[in-house]
Amino acid sequence: MPIYDQIVRQVKFAIASGALRPGELVPSVREAAKQAAVNPNTVARAYRELQAEGVLRRVRGTGLAVTEDAPAYCRKERVKLLEERLRQVLEEAAQSGLSEAELRQLVEKQLRLLSRSRGRRGSS
């Protein structure tokens, strides 16, 4: 996956998780390039794509800010990405010869483990 796509994805995940909120400025192209140790043109390309998608907007004299609609859009994008990754895992499991029942058991086991680990984190 190209680096600019990775940056786009990182910004969308940060917005979807609430780490970046509507109206909040993203780091400048130079800052972001320095933080990520990439060419500024790579960050600029990612930011242009995010603007084209309506995730970021230019604030005159200030920089780029998260749009009001970005959180809902980014959450939908994140769900689509996770669905695709899950589909790939399920396809791989099916190709390895697992039955639907075995696959269901694996998924349920992992959900239980996840639930337990979240419960422990919440009680700390």
N, C-alpha and C positions, 0 to 999 in steps of 0.2 A: 504494500500500500504506500503510495507517495507520501512524503513527509507533510505536505500541505493538507492532505486529507486527514492525517493524524491530528494536526492542529485543529482543523475544523471540528473533528469528532471530540477532541478534548474540550474545546470551548462549549460545544453543545451539551456535553455531559456536565460541565460546570454549571451551566444555566439550568439544566433539567434538575440537578440536585440542589439548587438554591445557593450554590457557592458564588454565583454571579447573579445579581438581581436586576430587574428592569431599571434603566436609568444609570446603572453603574458603568463606569468607563472600563474598557479592557486596556491592558498595557499597550503602550505605543508599539509600533512595528519594531523600532530599534530595541526597546526593552524586551519585548517578547522574543526577538531573535537572539538576543544575548542570553536570556534565561534558557532557551531551548538549544542554544549552540547551533543555530542554523543561519543560513543566509537571509537577510532582511526581505529579499524578493519572495522567498518562500512564505514568510508570514504575511506579507502584503497580498499574495495570491489567496491565501486562506481567508484573510479578512474581506477581500473583494467577494469571494464566494459567499461568505456569511452575510454580507450586505445584500447581495443579489437574492438570497433566500429570505431576507427580511428579519434576520436574527440580530444584526447590528445596524446602527444608523449613525451617520456622521453628525457630530455636534460641532457647529461652526466655532473654530478657534480653540477647541478643547480636545477633540479626538473622536473615538468611536464608542458608542454606548449601546447597551443591551436594549432592544425594543420591548415594548409592553407585551406584545404577543409572543415573544421568544420562549418563555418558559413552557407554555402549552405546546408549542410547535416542537421544541427540543425534547419534551417528554415523549411525544408521539414518535419522533425520529428514533429515540433510544429504544422504545418498545419494538419498533420495526427491526432495528439492528439485533436486538436480543432474540426476537422471533426467528430471524434468519440464522443466527448462530445455533439456536436450539434445533431448528430444522436440520442443519448440517450434522449435529451430534446424533439426532434420531436416525437420520439416513445412514450414518456410519454404523450405528448399533444394529440396524435392520440388515445391513449388508454383511455384518459379522455373524449373522445367523440367530440373533436373539429373537425369541418369540415376543409377541405384543405383551403377554402376561409378564415375562421376565423383565422386559423394558419398563413396564408399569411399576414393578416392584423396585427396580433400581431408582426410578424417579421419586417414588414415594419415600424410599429410604433416605435419599439425599435431601428431600424436603424436610423430613423429620430432623435430620442432623442440623440442617440450617436453622430450623425453628429453635432447637435446643441451644445452639451457639448464640443466636440472637437473644434468647432469654437470659443467658449468662451475662452477656454484655450489658443488657438493660438493668440487671440487678447489681452491677458493680458500683 
